[in-house]
Amino acid sequence: MQELKVLMEAERSRPWARTAASELAGRLFEVAEAFYTRGDSLASETAERLGVPPVSVWFESIFPAVWGLLSTASFLKSLQGSLGEIVAAEPTATEEFAGSPALRLLPANPFQRLLLPGFSGHVLLRPSPSLPPKQPTEEGLALCLLPFNLAGIGALDILHLLCNGPWRVLAKVSEKAPFLKGHLETMFQPLVSCGALSFAQGGPDTGAQLAARPEFDRIHLTGSARTAAAVQAIAGRDKVTCELGGVTPAIVLPEVNRDRRYLGQVARQVLFGALANNGQHCVSYQVVLVPDSLRGALGQALAREMALVSRPGGLAGPDRLLIDEAASFRVAAMVEDARRLGASVTSIGERARGRRFPVTLLSGITEEMRLFREEAFGPVVGLASLPDRDFSRVALSRANRPALAGDLGASVFTPFPNSEPVRRLARGLKHGVVAINSYPGVAYATSLPWGPGPGQASGRGWVHNFGFLDESRMEKVVLAAPLGRKGLGPLAWEDPWLPNVTGGGPLRLAKALVRSALAWFRKQPCHLLASQRDLVPALIGRELDARRQDRLPENHLFCR
């Protein structure tokens, strides 16, 4: 393969590990700028081919990629020496979190504090390393098998391998989204031109052939457990790291019932987590564990939010486009299995047809159902009710059972995000990324590491390690936020990525956030000021639209 040959010749000429950290930093700044300047092109074609609105691409793919590239570039810029001389940093606990030593990483800077008011992010630490830290390396190549669902995931997987090997990277684009190759090659041109990175295309056979090549010292993939097992069978488990999905639970604690507004805010967050990217995220909500006393009210609130985001002219409509007909057929079979075993089904939109699948809410989910045991990867979420008495303990036990597939992400919803009982619940979950009052995917867009739980049911290894921390010390990540609008009093606003507001305002807001991040990290005060002139009015406009929308009666949702 010509792409591999180019990388091998470049590596023989000059091992990538000898590249100065500051040199890579400069190239990463250029790549981040390219993601912004070509963002509209990527968003437009993604919208056309994958059926997600451009604003979602900006929030869920372009912003996380730019933030990760800039965070890493800023770190590398401060270092002396080569990439191969970087040794994993020993994390030093700054706080205690539910009895565990923890390192607070969020907010990482004033810009993040403004963007995510009230949010905090911790890495919970093991008391001692379970593995020796990464040592300096001399040379090597890595294969990166990219997912189809988000270009930003592939970008950050590539970044991880370039830095944390360090390796030159051959990235194979998913055969389900071949159009991404041209965009990524253009955006990563500063690294392609110097022989650090090449892109390849092809189907599963090509991936298998590449995985069998002895030239690769590391293979990393983001995808399904089935794909990971096939690659490990070819290349050996020790060579492979992977980020897989699973069944992501959301736990709604009984105290949410203290205020009627809380219930609507939880429903809005849950619907975002279930429908973002049409339910095709590795941490898309699939099972909501709720007290018996809240099941009916939360079901009604979820139905209202479903109608809001699915109305004609809404963000993506009532039927969501999946990657292929096989995916739609599989989700339909899981919904039918739940119906057969006693769940009630509410769908907004027509029945499944071709790649399209209706937004669907199920109530009465049990462990016997496939929806509890298998990742759906579609716009479907189910309610599973538990007794109010001793709810937290029972919900923790249910979420940690092996029957609930995977251990990547989970959420807890409560008016008391920083209380000790809630922190203990978050620490006790088997999952690697736990979000309190937020979607786990929000952690993906920040400076926090990303990886599975200690049981490694959703993969092996951590990515997004922008601070080059010793991964053997990381136990889990906890992201916490207030429930509902953030900020102070009349200045409070709703999370800007929530899909309840449509039109051009949210898209302008997303672009302004990316532009502001570029100006902040590159220390360009004039550009930062200019970006704020777009950001602040867009944020205010979105909040006013959201408040007007919330005052609409239910029977007007389909008439707007």
N, C-alpha and C positions, 0 to 999 in steps of 0.2 A: 504494500500500500504506500503510495507516494507521500501521503501526509505523515505517516510514521517514519519514513525514510528521512524526510526533512528534519524532524525532531532529533533523530539519532545522529545525523551529521552535525547538527548544531551542538548537541551534547558532547560529542567527541571533540569538537573544536574548542568548546569552552563550557565546562560543567555549569549548569544553571545555579548550583549552590554557591558558586563564586561571584555571582551577581551582587553588586552592592545593594544593600537595603534601600538606600536613598534613590538609586536608579529605578528600582521597581516602584517605589512610592510615586515618582514622577509619572511613570506610565499609567499607574492606577488612577491618578488624578485625571489624566487624559481620557481614560475609559469612562470614568464617571461623567465627565462632560459630554461624551458621545451618547451615553444613555439618555441624557436630558435632551440633547439636540435632535436625536432620532426617536425620541419617545413617541411622538405623534404617529410616525410611520409604523412602529411596532404595535402601538395600541390599535391603530386602524385595522391592520391586517389580522391581528389576534381577534378583534371583535368580529370581523367578517368570517373567519374560519372556525373559531371556537365558540362563538355566540355569547361572548361576555362584553359588556359595555366598555368603551375606552377608559372611563373614569376608574373602573375596577383594575384595569391593567396598570394605570398610573399608581394607584394606592397599593396594590397587592404585589406588584412585580417590579416596577421601575423604582419606586421609592426605597424598598428594602435593598435592592441591588446597589443603588447610589449610596445609601447610608453605609452599607458594608464596605464598599470600595473606598469611600472617604475615610471611614474609621481606621481601616487597615493602613491606608496610605499615610495618614497622620501619625500612626504609631511607628511605621517603618522610617518615616522621615526623621524621626528623633534618634535613630540608632546609628551607631558607627559599625563598620565592618560589613561582612557579606551575609547573605541569607543562610548559608550553611553554618554560620557561627551563632545563630540565634538558638538559645537553649530555653526550653519551657520555663516560664516564671513560676516560682512557688507562690500560690495564693496565700495571702495573709488575711485571716478573718478580721473584719472590722466591726461585726455585730454578732449577736446571738439570735437565732431564729428557731423558736420551738425546741430549745435544748441543743440545737446544732450550731457549730461555728459557721458563720456565713460571711460572704464578701458582697458588699452592696455595690452594684455596677450601674444602677439606673436610679435617678438621672445621671448621665455621664458628663453633662455640661449644661450651661444655662439655656442653650437652644432646646435641648431635650426637655428641660424643666418647663419651658414655655409650651412646647408642643404637647407634652403629656402631663398636664398639671395634676398633682396628687398621686401619680404613678410612682411605684418603687419596684426595683428588681434586684433580687438576691441570687447568688450562687451558693447553695448549701454544700458544705465541704465535708469530705470524709476526714477522720482524725489523722490518718497517715496514708501515704501513697499505696495503692494496690499494685502498681506497676512502676518500674524505673522510669524517670522522666526521659523525654526524647533527647537524644544526643545529637551533636552536630553531624551532618551528613556530607558526603562528597559528590554524589551524582545519582541520577535516576530519572525514570520516566513513569508517568501515571496515566491510566486510562480513566476517563470520567464518562459514565453513561448517564446522559441527561434525561430528565422526565419530560413529558409532553405538556403538563398542565400550566407551568409558570416559567417564563424565561428567566425571571429573577432567581429561581432556585438553581438553575443550571449555572448562571453567572457566579453565584456565591459558592457553589461546589467547586467550580474551576479556581476561584480565588483561594479557597482553602488549600487545595493541592499545590498551587504555585508557591504558597507561603509555608505550609506546615509539613512539607517533605524535607526540603523544597524539591519539587519535581517539575520538569517540562510536562505539558499535558496534551494528550490527544482526547478531544471531547467528541463523543458520538451523539449526534442529535437524534431524538426519538423519531422513529419512522411514522409515528402518529402525528407529528407536527414538523414535517420537513421544512416548512417555510421559515422556521426560526434560524436555520443555518445562515442565511444571508444577513439577517439582522445582527446576529451575534458576531459573525466574522467582521462586519463593518465596525461594530462598537468596540470590539477587542483588537482592532487593527494595530494599536501600539504594541501589543504583545505577540500578535501573529507575525508582524514584520520583523521582529527580532528573533524569531524561531523558538519562542517560549511556548507557543500554543498553536495547535492546528485543529480543524474541525473535520469530521467525517460523517457520512450518511450511510444508511442501509438498514436492513431489517434485523430480526433476531439472529439470523445466520451470521450476519456481519459482526454483531455483538459477540456471539459465541466464538468466532474466529479470532477476534481481537483479544478476548479474555484468555484465550489459550496461548497467546504470544508470551514467550519468556522475557521479552524486553521490559515488560512492565513490572515495576517494584510495588506498585499499589494500584488497586482498582477500587473506585468509589462509584456508588450508584444511589440515586433516589428513585424509588419505584415500589413495586409490589414485592411481597414476601416470596411469591413464586419465582419472580425474576432473580431475586437475590439468591435463592437456593440453587437455581440453575447456574449462576455465575460462580458460586462457591464450589459447586461440584466440578466445574472445569478448572478453576484457578487455585482452589484450596482456600479454606476459611481464613487463614492467617494473612493472606494478601488482600482480603476484601474488607472494606468498611462500607456501611450502607445506612441510609435513612429511609425507613419504611413507615407505613401508616398504621391504621388500626381503627377500632371503634372508640371514638372520643366521647366520654361522658361529660355531662354538665350536671352538677349537683346544686339544687336549689334548696337552701336551708329554710326551716319553718319561719324564722324571724322576718323573712321577706313580706310576710302577711301583715306586718305592723303598719304599713302605709300603702294605700292603693297605688300610688305612683310607682313604688318599687316593682310591682308586678309587671306593669307596662314596660319599665326599663329593662327588666330581665328578659321579657319576651322579645324585645327589640334586639338585644345582644345575642340571644339564642338564634333568632332567625338569621341575623347576619352570619353567625358561625356555621349555620346549616346550609346557607345558600350562596355564600361567597364563592366565586368561580364556579357557580352552578353546582355546588356541593362537591367539587373535585379538588379538595385540599386534603393533605395527609392528616389534618386535624379537624376536618369538618365535623360538627356536632352530629351525633347519630342517636344517642340515647340520653334522655333527660330524666334524672332521678329526682322525684318530687314527692313531698308529703301527701298523704291521702287527702288532707284538708285543702290542699292547693291545686289538686289535679284539675278540677273543673274550671276554676278561675284562670289558671295558667293556660289551659287548653283554649279558652275563649280569647285570651290576650294574644296567644300565638296565631290563632285564626285571623284576628283583626290585622296583625302585622303581615301575615301572608297575603291578605287581600290588598293591603297598602302597597307592598312592593311588587305585587303581581298585576296591578290594575293596568288597563290599556294606557299606553304612553308611559308606563312606569319604567324602572331601571332595566329590567330584562324580560318582563312579561310573565304570564302564568305558566308557560311551558319553557323548560330550560334545555338547551342543547348540550348533549353529552358527546364524548369523544367519538363514539361510533355506535352502530346499532346493537352490537353485542353488549355494550355497557348498559344501554337502555333496557335490553331484554333481561339482563341480570338483575337490575334494580327492580323491574316489574315482578320477577319471580320472587324476590325477597319480600316485597309488599304483599303479594298473594299468599306467601307462606305465613306472614303475620296475620293476615285476615283469616286464613283457615284455622289458625290456632287461637282465635278469639279477639284479636285487636280490632278496634274500629278505625276506619280510614276516612280521612277528609282530604280531598284533592282540590286544588284551585287550577282550573284549566281542563283541557281535554285529556283523554287517556293517552298512554304512550303510543307514539307513532314515529317510526324511523329512529332518528337520533334524539328526538324530542321526548321529554318526560315531564309530567306536571309536578309542580310544587306540592308536596304531600306531607300531611301530619297524621301520625298514627298514635292511638291511645290504648294503653293496656299491654305494653311490651313486657314480655317475660324472657327468661333465660333460654327457653326452648326454641325461641325464634331465631332465624338466621340473622335478623337485624341486630341482635345482641352479640352474635358470635362471629359475624363476617363484616368486613368493611364494604359499605355500599357504594361509595364514591358517586353520589348523586344527590338530588335535591329532596331528600327524605329525612325526617327526624321523628323519633318516637318518644312518647311519655311512658315512664315506668314508675308507678306510685308505690310508696313504702309507708309503713305505719308511722304516724307522727312521733310516737313514743320512742325515745332513743334513736331518733332518725339519723343523726350524724354517724353513730357507730355502725348502724345497719347499712347506710349508704356507702361508707368506707369499705365495709366488707364486700358489698355487691360490686363496687367499682374495681376492687382488687382481685376479684376471682379470675382464674385462668380462662373461664368461659368467655369473658369480655376480651376480645382479641386486641393485642397490642398494648404498648405502654408508653406511647410518645407524648400525648397531651391530654389534659383534663382541665375542667373549670369548676369553680365554686362561686355561688352567688349569695351575697349576704350584705346587710347594711353595716356590718362591723368587720371590715376587711383586715384590720390590724389586731383584732382580739386574739388572745392566746389560744382559745379553742379552735378558731378558724385556722390559725397558723399550724396547730398540731394536725388538723385534718389535712391541710395541704402537704405537710411533710410526710404524713402517713400514706398518701396515695402512691401507688406503684409507678406513676408516670414520671418521665424525665422533665417535662415542662408543665407546670401547674399555674393557671391564671386565676386570680381572684377578681371577680366582677369584670372580666374581660375575656376575649377570645384568645386561646393560646397562640394563634397566628400573629397576634400583635407583638408578642415577644420576638417573633421571627424578624420583625421590621425594626428592631431596636439593637442596642449594643450587647444584648444578652446571648450567651452560647445557646446552642440548639442540639438536643440529642435525646435518645431513649432513656427509659428508666434502668435501674441496676439489673433488672432481669433480662434486658436486651431482647425483649419480645418484638420491638420495633426497630431493630438494627444494632449496629456497633459503631462506636466512635462519636465524637462531638464535632460539629461544624460551627461556623460563626464565632470562632474563638479569636476575636479581633485583638485581644490583648495577649495572645500567645501564652495562656495559662496552662499549667500542668494538668492535663485532662484526667489523669488518674486520681486527682483530688476532688473532682467534681462529682457530686451525688445527684443534684437536681437543680433546676431553676424555678424560682417562684416570682411571678409578676403580679403585683397587687395594685388595685385602683379603687377609688370611691365608686359607689353604685349610683349610676345616673349621670347627670351633667357635671362637668368638671369646672374648676375655677372658683371664683369668689362672688357670691351674691348675684347681682344683676349682670356681672361679667361672666357668669358661668355659661358654658356651651356644651353641646352634645358632641360625642366622639365624631370627628369629621368623616370617618370612613363608613359610618352606618348608611344603609341604602334607602332610608325612608324619604329622602329628598332627591328629586330628579332635576333635569335641566342642565344648563351650562355652568351654573355656580359651582357645584362640587368638582367639576373638571378643572375650572380655573383655580380652585383651592388646591387640588392635588398638584398641579404644575407649580404653583407658587411655593408649596412646601418643598418640592424637589429643588427648585431654584434657590430657595433660602438655605437649604442644607449645603448646596455647593458653595454659596458665598460664605457661609459660616466656617466651614472646614478650610476653605482656601484663604481665609482671612482677607476678604475683599469687602470692606465696610460700605463702600458706595453701592456695590451690587446688592449687599444685604439690605440696605435702606430701600433700594428700588424694589426688591422683592417683597418687602413689607407693605409697600403701597398696593401691591396686588393681594397679598396674603390677608391682611386685616379686613378689608372690605368684603373679600370672598367669605371669610369666616363669619363675619357678622351677617352677611346675606344668607348664608346657609342656615344659621341659627334662627333667623326670623322666619325663613321658609319652614323650618322644622316645627316651630311653635304654631304657625298658622295651620300646618298640616295636622297637628295633633288636636286641633279644635274642630276638625271636620267630623260630622256624624258618620257612623258606619255606612249608612245607606248611600253616602256620596262617594265612597272610595272608588267605585267603578265608573263614576261619571266625570271624573276630573279630566 
